Amino acid sequence: MTTASATRVKVAPVLSATVATVLVLWLLARTADIFLILFVAVVFSLYLGAVRDWIVRRFRLPPGLAFLIALVGTIGGVAGLITLLVPPVVEQTQQLIANLPRYVEAWQAGLQRFLLRYPRLEELWLAESERLVGGVVAQAEGAVAGIIPQVVGIGHALVNIVSILVMGIFLALHPGTYREWLIALFPPLRRDMVRDVLRDISTTLRAWIVGQILAMTVLAILTAIGLYLLDVPYWLTFGVFTGAVAIVPFFGSLISSILPALFVLGGDGVFGVGPGVHSLLVVALGFLIHIIEANFVVPLITEKQVEIPPVLTMMSILVVGRLLGAVGLPVAVPLLATLIVVVRRVLFNRIYEGAAFQRAERDRVLVLRVPAPDGGVIVSVDPPLDVLRLTENGHAAARR
C-alpha cells in the first residue's frame, strides 16, 4: 500500500506537467499568428517609448505630453511620407505595369539571341518552354480565381494592423502594468532575474528599431539617387522598394539589387556601354549600397548594441519563413535578438554558471526589487545593482 501510494504521488505530478506542456505547445501552435501580432505590438510600443524618452530628455517635457507628440508625430510623418511618395510611386508603378509586355519581349529577344549561340540549350529550351508557359498560365488562372479570398485577406490584414496600433499604444502608455503581471508569473527568487532580462530585451529591441528605421531610410535614398544617376527607369519605385524589403536581411537585399537590373537589359545602355554592362552596373550599385549600410550605417547607429552573426540571421529568416510564412519574415531578426538575450542571460549566466541552482541558506538576507505603486520598478543607480548576484558571490567567496 505504501509503495503504491508513493508511486501514485510521483506519477501524478509528472503526468500533469506532461499534459499541461502538451496543451501549451498545442495552444501556441494554433495561435502562433496571434502571438506574432502581440510581438509586433510590443515592438511598436518600444518604438513609441523610445521616441517619448528622447523627447523627454531633449526638451524636458512631461512624459504624457511627450508620448502624445511622439504618437501624433509618427502618424503625421507616415501620412506626409505617403502624401509625398505615393503619387509618383503609383505613377511609376502604373507605367511599369503598362510597359511590362515590352520588357518581356525584350527579354525573350535577348534569350533567343543567347540560345542561337548554343544549339543544345535551344533544344532544351524548346522542350521545356511549353511546360513553363503552361505553368505560368495556370498560376495566372489561380490568381484570378483567388481574388475574393485576397480581398478577405486584405480585410483581415487591416484588422491586424488596427489591433497592433491599439495594443502598441496601451503597452507604451502603461508598460509597467503588463511587465509586472508577466514577472509575477515567476517564483519570487527568479523575478529579479526576469526583470533584468526584460530590461535587456527592451534595450536590444529599441536599438534594433532605431537602426532598422534609419538604415531603411538611408538605403531608399541612396538607391533612388544611384538608380537615377544610372538612368534606370522607375528609379523612385525601386528606391522605395529597396528601403521596404531591407527589413528582411540578405534576401531582401538580393531581390532589390537584381530586380532593377532586369529592366535595363532591353534598353540601349548607358555611358557608352551596352545593356549587359548597364545591368551589371545596377547590380554592383545595389550590393555596394548594402555593403555600406551593413558595415558603416547600422554599426554607427546602433553603437554595437545589436550584434547578430550573419549565419544566425539567415537561419532565423529561413526557420520563421517555414513556420509562419512570409508574414513572419519582418520580425525574424527581432525574434532572434530576443532569443539571444534570453539564452545569454538565463542559459549562460544563470544555468551554466550554477547561479540558478544554488539553494538559499537559512541565514541569508533576501532583498528583492518590488514594483512601484504606478507600475514602475524601484531600481538603484544605472545600471541597477543585482543584489541577489552580489549576495551569492559574497557567500561563495566566504566559503572559499
N, C-alpha and C positions, 0 to 999 in steps of 0.2 A: 504493500500500500504506500509505504513511504517513497519507494523508488518510483512508482507510477506517478505519484503526486509531484515529485521533483521533476520528472520528465515532462509532465504537462506544463509545469511552471516555466520550464526552459523553452519548450517548443512554442508556446503561445506568443511570447513577445517577438520571437524570430518570424513566426508566420504572419503576425500582424504587421511587422515592419516590411516584410516582403510584399504583402498585399498592398500596403499603403504606397510603397515605392512604385509598384507596377501601375497603380491608379494615377499617381502623379505623372509618371512618364507618359501614360496614355493621354492624360489631360493636356500635357504640354504639346504632344504631337498633334492633337486635334485642334488646339488653339494657338499654334505657333504664329499664325498671321496676326492674331490679336496682341500677343506679346511683342511682336515686331512693331506694331503701331505704338504700343506703350513705350518701347525703347526709343523710337523716333521722337515721341513727345518729350521724353526725358532729355534727349539731345537738344531739342528746340528750347526747352526750359533752361538748359545750361547756357545756351546762346543768349537768351534774354537776360539771364542773371549776369553773364559776363559783361554785356553792354551796360546794364544797370550799375554794376560795381565800377566800371570805368567812368561813367558819368558822375557817380558819387565822389570818386577820388579826384576827378579832374575839375569839377565845378562846385563841389561841396554842397550838393543839393540833397534834400531828404530822399530816402530810398523809394518811397511811394511815388514821388514826382519823377524821380529818375527812371523808375520802371515804366511809367506812363510815356515818358519821352522815348524810351527805347522801343516800346511797342508801336507807338504812332510813327516813330521814325523808320522802323523796319517796314511797316505796311506802306508808308509813303514812298520809301526807297524802292520797294518792289513795284509799286504802281507806276512810279516815274520811270523805272527801267523798262517796264512793259510798254509804257506810252512812247518812250524814245526808240526802243529797238524793235518792237513787234511790227509796226507798219513796214519799215524797209526789209526786215527779215521775211515777213509774209510775202512781200512783193518779189523778193529774190527767189523765195521758195516756189512761188507760182511760176515764175519764169523757168526755174529749174525743171519743174514737172512738165511744163509745156515743151521745153526743148529736149526732154529726156529721150524721145524717139530718135532725134537727130544724133545724140551722143551714142545711142545703142547701135545705130547704123555705122557710125564711125568706128566703134569698137569691133563690129563684125568685119568691116573692111580691113582693119588692121590685122585682125586674126586671120583672115583669108590670105593676106599677103605673107604672113608668117608661115602659114601652113603650106603655101606653094613652095617654100624653100625646103620643106621636109615632107616628102610624099607619104612616108609611113605614118606620120602624125595626122596627115589629111585623111587617110583611110580610117584611122581610129576615130577621128572627129566625126566623119560621115556616119560611122556605125553607131556612135553614142549620141549624136546630136538629136535624133528623133526622140529617143527616150528622155533626154534632157528637156526638150521643148514640151513633151507631154507632161512631165513633172511640173514644169512652170505653169502650164495651163491648169492642171489640177489644183495647184496651190492658189491660183487666182480665183478659181471657182469656189474653193473652200473659203477664201477671204470674203467673197461676195455673200456666200451663204451665212457667214458668221457676223454680218453687220449688226443684226439685232442683239446678239449676245455682247458684242463690243459696246453697243450703246448702253446696255445694262451695266457692263463693266465700268464704263465711264461714270455712271451714276454712283456706283459703289465706291469708286476712287474718290469722288467728291465728298462722299460721306466720311471716308477715312481721313481726308485732308482736314475737314472741319473738326473731326474728333481729335486729330493731332494738335491743331491750333488751340482748341479749348483746353485739352488736358495739359498742354505745354504752358499755357497762361496760368492755370491753377497751380501747377507744380512750381513755377517760377515765383508765384506770389507767396506760397506757403511751403517752401522746401523742407523746413524743419519738421513740420507735422508729419509728412509722409516718410521722411528719413527716420524719425524716431519710432514710428509704427513698425517700420521694417527692422530696425535694430532691436525692438522689443521682442521679436520672434526668436532671438538667440538667447542662450543662457547668460546670466549676469556676468560671469567671468569672461565671456567672449565679446561682450558688447563694446568694450573699449577698442578691441582689435577691429571689429566690424566697422566702427565709426571711422577709424583711421583708413581702412580700406576704401570706404565710400568717399572719404575726402580725396584720396589719391586718384580714384576713378574720376571724380569730378574735375580735378586739376588736369588730368590727362585728356579727357574729352574736351574741355574748354580749349586747351592748346591745339587739339586736332581741329576743332571747329574754326578757330581763328585762322590757322594755317591753311585749311582747305578753302575757305571763302576767298582769302586773298590770293591763293595760288590759282584758283579758277578764274578770278578776275584778271590776273596777270597773263595767264595763258590765253584767254579770249582776246585781250587787247593785242598782245604780241603776234598771235596767229593772224588776226584780222589785218594788222599792218603789214606783216610779211607776205600774206597772200595777195594783198592789194599791190605791193611793190613787184611781185612776180606775175602780175596780170592774170590772176586766177579768177574765173567767173564765180559770182556768188560768194565773194570773199567774206562779206559780213555774216551770211548764214553759216558758213563753215567756221568762222571765228566764234560765234555764239555756241555752235555745236561742240567745238573743241573744249570750251570752258565748261559746258554742261556735263560731258562724258568724262571729264577729268576726275570726277568723284569715284570712278572705278579705275584704279591704277593699272598701268601696263596695257590692259586690254582696251580701255578707252583711248589711251594714247595711240595704240596701234591703228585702231579704226579711224581716228580723227586725222592721222597722218597719211593714210593710204587713200581714203575716200576723195579728198580734193585732187589728188594726183590723177585719178581716173578721168576727171573732167577736162584735163588738158591734153590727153592722148590724141583726141581728134582735132586739136587746134593747129595753129601754124607755128607754134614755138614762141620763144621769147629771147631777146638779147642776141639774135642771130643764130640760135641753136634750134634743133628740131623738137618735135613734141615729146620724143622719148627722153631727151636730156631735160626738157622742161618738167616732165613728170618726176624725174629723179631729183631735180632741184626742190620741188614741192615736198617730196618725202624727206629729203635731207633737212629742209627748213623745219618740218614738224618734229623730227627727232632732236634737232638742235635746241628748239624751244623747250621741249620736255626735259632735256638734259639740264638746261639752265634752271628750269623750275625745280627739278628734283634735287639738284646739288647746291643751289645757291639761294633760291627764293624761299623754299619751305624751311631749310635749316635756319635761315636768318629770321624767319617769322616765329617759328616755334622755339627757338633757342635751345634745341636739343631736348626739349621736354617729351617729345614723342619720337622714339627711335624704334622702328619696327623693321626687322630684317625683311628684305625683298621676297625671299622664298616663302616665309610665313604669310606675307601679304597675298601672294599668288595662291597659296593653298587655301587661305580663308575665302578668297573670292570663288574658287572652284567648289569648295565644300558648301558655302552658303548658297551658291547658284544651284547646286544639286538638291539641297534640302528645301529651299524656299523659292527657287526660280529667279527670274530676272528682277522681281520686285525687291528681293533682299540684297542685291548687289551693292546698292549705295551705302548700306550700313554694314557691309562685311568688314571694313577696316576699323570702324569704331567698336564693333563687337570683338574683334581681335585685340584691340588696345585694352578693352575692359578685361578680357580673359588674361592677358599678360599681367596686368596689375594684380588680379586675384591670385594667379599662380605664384607670382613673385612674393607677395605679402603673406599669403596663407601657406602655400606648399613649401616654398624655400625658407622663408624667415621664421615660420612657426613650427610646421610639422617636422621638416628635416633637421632643424636646429633643436628640436625637442622641447621648445617652449610651450607648445600646446598641450603636452602630456605631463608636465610637472605638476604634482599634486600640491595643493595648498597646505601649508603647515598650520597647526592649530594656533600657534602664537604669531602668525603673520598678520600684519595690518593690511586690510583690504581697502583700497582707495579707488573709487570709480568716478568718472566724469558723468554727471547727470544732466538730463535735459533742462533747459531754462524754461520759465513759465510761458514764454512766447513761442516755444517750439525750437529755439536755437540750442546751442550747446555751450556749456561753460568750458572754456579752454584757457590754457596759460599762454605764455609767450609764443610767438610764431617762429619756428614750428612748435606746436604744443609738445610738452614733455609726456612721454609714455611712462606713467608712474608704475604700471604693472611690470614692464620690462626692466625698469631701473631697480625695482624691489627684487625681482627674480635674479638679476645679475649680481646684486649685492649679497644675497644669500648664497649664491653659487661661489662667489669669491671668498665668503667667510668659511664655507665648507672646505675650500682648498687649503 
